[in-house]
Amino acid sequence: MSVRKRTWKSPSGEIKEAWVVDYVDQHGDRHIKTFAKKRDADAHHAIVGVAVRAGTHTADSKSVTVARAAELWLESCEAAGLERTTLEAYRLHAKLHVTPVLGALRLSQLTVPLVRGFEDRLRRDGRSPVMVRIARRALGALLADAQERGLVAQNVVYSMRKHRRSTRVDGNGKLGIGVDIPTPDEMRAIVAALPTIEEAVRFRPLLLTAIFTGLRASELRGLKWADVDLKRGELHVRQRADRYGKIGRPKSAAGKRTVPLPPMLVSALREHRLASPRNEVDLVFANSRGGIEHRNTIVERGLHPVQIAAGVVNDEGGAKYPGLHSLRHFYASWCINRRVDGGLELPLKVVQARLGHASIQMTADTYGHLFPRGDDGAELAAAERAFLAG
């Protein structure tokens, strides 16, 4: 590698000069890049030298723009058979967040500071912390696709601090009891209020199922009677319904699972089965026309009214928890809580299986802080006594 000065005479006779960085990359290919100032050439020489030695350098001539990489990534997602909802979400993230800010840059020009600047720009433009995190993940996914295609040597998003999370009310990025997850007292009030709201009565079996099985909204809406075994007290998750009303397979292989049903839920589902007219697609929670129920209908006519009736409200008097996923969060906390506190006290691996998470790391990252420490108060004192007595 070298930095050398180049001089030449312009057609008008003017003497001009530039600084050239001449190097061979990790693949043995020669590259030349020209700079107007020596300090810029020296800086590029130093950066490229480190990248070539690390095997992470991609020359501009071999790279593509972020916008083009986004197009290729979306083509890969479509070819992989991702469901329509997921594809639409990815297209929106690329169109609204990634491409407007970074689209004109080549992949080889991306650095960690540039990605941090990308996040800062989104925040200044009014994006929420959650949306900033989603946009960063989309950028990381398209870079991973480009890396597999040989268009870039490293994924700078994955070089960032991997466990950096959005800031929540508690300041540490963790789901908060009473903030994101209903408390046991709040959930008891919601369950008690379910039969009292005329508008929400038809959603009682669905909401009870959400509370005591932790199924995703799409899994609830796609659940078939053929997959509910009331004699054994369990249900099987084998399909889901996306927001477009299309039935498909669960989100991942782990999403296909068996979940036990508590006695109260078995009774509620047995009554619901007797009272509900049969529908052609055998749905447990069909709408009035026998088709797939819309998620917004469940939330606006079922979840929100029952929260207000139960007194589980925000500062404005509206429903405290906006979406059905809060019920899934509660189920996870119920699985984790100690038996003396009214929970199931299940091991992490069992909680992962109940929730249908693709990896135990996902369960640990989301809910690990809810597990009892086991070294507090009486437990610590008892351990001390046992140790000293031995």
N, C-alpha and C positions, 0 to 999 in steps of 0.2 A: 504494500500500500504506500502511496506517496501523495504529497501535495506539491504541485509545481505551478510556477507562474507562466502564463501564456500571453504573448503580445502579438498584435497584428495591426495592419494599417487598413483603415476604412476606405471605401471608394473615394471619399473626399480628401484623403491623405492624412487624416487624423490618426495618431497612434493610440491604440486602445489596449487594455490589459484585463485579464481575468485570472482567477485561481481555479485550478482543476484538481479534483480528487480522483485518483486513478487506483482502483482496487479490484481484487478478485474475491468473489463471495465464496461461501462454504461449499458450493457446488462446482467450483472451478471456473465459473463464468466471469469475464472481465466487464467492469462497468466504469463509466466516466461521468462525473457530475461537475458542472461549472458554477462558480460563485463569483460575485462581483467583489467581495471583500475577503481578505485572507483569514480574518477571525471566524467568518462563517464557514470557510472551507476547513479550517483546523477543527472547528467544533464538529462538523459532519464527519471528518476523518476519525475523530476520537469515538464518536457514537457508533459509526459503522464498524470500526475495529472491534469494539466490545461485542456487538451483535453477531459479527461473522464468527468470532471465536466461540460464542455461545450457540451458534447454529440457528439463530433466530432472525437473521436479516432477510428481507425481501426487497429487491430493487424496485424502484418506481416503474420501470419498464415492464416488470412482471406482475404488477399489481393492477387492481381495478378500483373503481370508486366504491364508496360505501353504498351508494344508491344501487349500483349494479350488483353488488354482493347481496343486497336485500332482495333483489329480484330473484337471484339464483337460490337464495335460502327459501323463499316462498315456493319456488318450483320444487325444491327438494321436499318440503313439507307436504305439498299436494301429492307428489309422487309416492310419499310414504303412506298415504291414505288417512291422514289426520281428518278428524271429523270437521264438518262445516263450521261449527261454532269456534273451534280452535283456530282454524285457518282465517276466519274473519277477524278474530282478535289480533292475530299476528299481523295481518295486513294493516289494520288500524294503527297498531303500535309503530310499524315501519313508516306509514304514511304521515302520521300526525306528530311523531316525536323524533324518530331517528333521522329520516331523510332530510327534513327541513333544516336541521342543524348541522349534520355531518355529511350529507349526501354527496357533496362536491369533492370531498377529500378522498385521496387514495388510501387504501388499507395500510399501506406501508408508512403512511404519515401519522397514523394513530399512535398516541402514547398515553400512558396513564394520566399525566397532567391534562391532556386533551379530553379524556373521558371524564375526569373530575370537572373540567370546565363545561362539558356537555350537561352534566347533572346540575351544575350551578345555573346554567342558562334555562333549563327546564323549570327550576324552582322560581327564578325571576319571572318567568312567563306565567306563573300561577299554577303549575302542576303540583299536586299533592305529593307528600313523601312516598306514599304507596305507588303512585303512578311513576315517579322518578325511578323507583326500584324496578318496576315492571319494564320501563324503557331500557334500563341498563341491562336487564336480563335478555331482552330482545336483541340488543346490540351484541351481547356475548354469544347468543345462539347463532346469529348470522356470521360472526367471526369464526365460530367453531366450524360452521359449514364451509366457509372460505378456506380455512386451514386444511380441511380434508381434501379440498380441491387443489391445493398447492398454490393458492393465490396470496397467502400470507403465512409467514413462518411462526408467528406467535399470536396468542389471543390476549390482548392487553387488558381486557375486562377481567379475565381470570387471574391476572397478575395483581389485581387490587386486593385489598383486604377482604377475604371471602366471607367473613361473618359480619360485615357491616350491615346493619339493618336500619329500617326507617325509625324515626323517633315517634314514640307513642306518648300517651299521657304520663306513663311511669318513667319515661326518659331512657329506657334501656331496650326498647324494641320488642319486649315480651308481651304476650297477651295478658291482659289484666282481668282479674276477677271483679265483676261489677262494672267493668269498662267494655270488654269484648266478650266476656263469658258471664252469663247470668249466674248469680249466686244461688245456693240451694234454697234460701228463703224466697227469692224471686221466682224460681222455678216451681216451688210448691204453690205459690199464689197463682201462677199461670195455669197450672194443672187444675187447681180448684175452680178457676174462672171459666174453663173451657165449656162446661155444659150450660153456662148462664147467659152466653151471648147468642141470641137467636141467629144473627148473621153468620157467626163463626161455628155453629154447631156441626155443620157438615164437614168442617175441616178438623174436627176433634180427633178422629182416628189417625189422620195423616200427621197432625202435629204431635200426637202422643208417640207415633212411630218414629218421628224425627228425634224426639227427646230421648227415647229409650233404646234406639238402635244406632243413632249417629249417621244414618244414611245421608248422602248428599242429596240436594234438591232434585237433581237429574235422576238419581236412583229411585227416589220416592215416586216421581212422576212416571217412571217406566216400570215400576214393580207390578208383577203379574200374580194372580191368585195361585197359579200353578207353582210359584216359587215360595208360597207361604204354607208352612206345615203347622197348623194349629194344634194337632195332636202331640207333636214333639216339642212344640213351643220354640220354633225357629223359622227364620226366613233365609232365602238364598238370593244373593245379588248376582244376577246373570246378565242384566241389560240395564240401559239407562236411556232417557229421552232428552235430547238436546233442546235448546231454546227454540229451535225451528220445528219441533214436534217430530223429529226423526229418531226412531229407535235404533240403538247401536250397542256395541259391546261396552263394558266398563272402561274407565279411564286407563287402566293398566291391568296386567295379569293379576296383580294383588287385589284389584278391585272386585274380582270374582271371589265371593266369600260367603260364609255362613255366619249369621248373627243370632244369638239366642234372644228369646222374647220373655220379659217378665210377665207374671200372671195377669196384672191389670191390663197390659197391652193385648194379651191373648183374648181376654174377655171383650175388650173394645173392638178388636178385629172380628171376633165371632159375631157380635151384634151388627157390625158394619156389613158383614157379608150377607146376613139375612135381610138387611134393610135395603141393600143396594141392588138395582137391576143389573142383570148380566150385560156385558158389552162384548162386541165382536173380538176385541183385542185382549180380553181377559184382564184388563187393568184393575188394580185394587182401588186406586184413587182417580177414577175417571171423572171427567167433567159432566155436566148435565146432558150432553149430547153423546156420551159414551166414548169420547176421545181423550186425548192427553190434556191434562189440566195445565193452564199457563202459570208459570212461577209467580208473576206479578199478582195474579188473582189470589193465589194462596197467601201471599204476603199482605196485600192490601185489605182483603176481606176476612182473613183468618188470623195471621200472626199479629198484626198491628192492633186490631180491635180487642183481642184478648189481653194483650199487654196493658192497654189503657184501662180495661175493666179490672185488671188485677192490681193496678196502681204501680205498674212497672213503667215509669214514664221518665222523660228527660225534662230539662228545665223549662221547656216550652209546653209541657203537658202532652207531648206526642209519645209514640212508642219509643222506648229506650234503645231497643236492639233492632236495627233496620232490616236485617236479612235472616234467612233460614239457617245460614252457616253458624249463627250464634248458638243454635240448638245442637249442632254437631260439636261445637266447642264444649258445650255443657256436658254432652255425653262423654266426651274424652275426659273431662275433669271428674265425672262420676265414676268412670272406670278406674281412675288413678287414686281418688281419695281413699283414706283409710276406712275400714269397716266401722270403727268406733265413731266416725264422722258421717256415717250413712252412705259411704262409697263402696266400691267393689274391691279395691286394693289389688288390682291386677298387675302382673309384671309388664314391663315395657313391650316385650315381644308380643304379648297377647293383645295389648292395646293397639299395636300396629296392625295386627290381623283383623281386629274388630273394625278399625277405621278404613281398612283397605289401602293403607299407604304402601307405595312402591318400595320404600326402604325404611329400616328402623331409624336411620339418621334423620329422616323427615319427621318422624314422630318425636324423636328426642329434641330436635331443634325447635319444634312448635310447642311441645307440651312438657318437655323435660323439667322445667322450673316448677311445675305443679307437683312433682313427686315429693312425698315426705322425705325430709333429710334423714330421719332415723337416728339423729344424734342430738336431739333437742330434749331439754327438760328431763322428764322421768326416765326416758330411754338412756340418756347419757349417764344419769346417776346409777341406774341399774347395771349398766355395763361396767362402771367404775367399781361398784361393790363386788361384782362377779370376778373382776380381774384381781382385786386386792385379796379376795377370799381364796383365790387359787394359789 
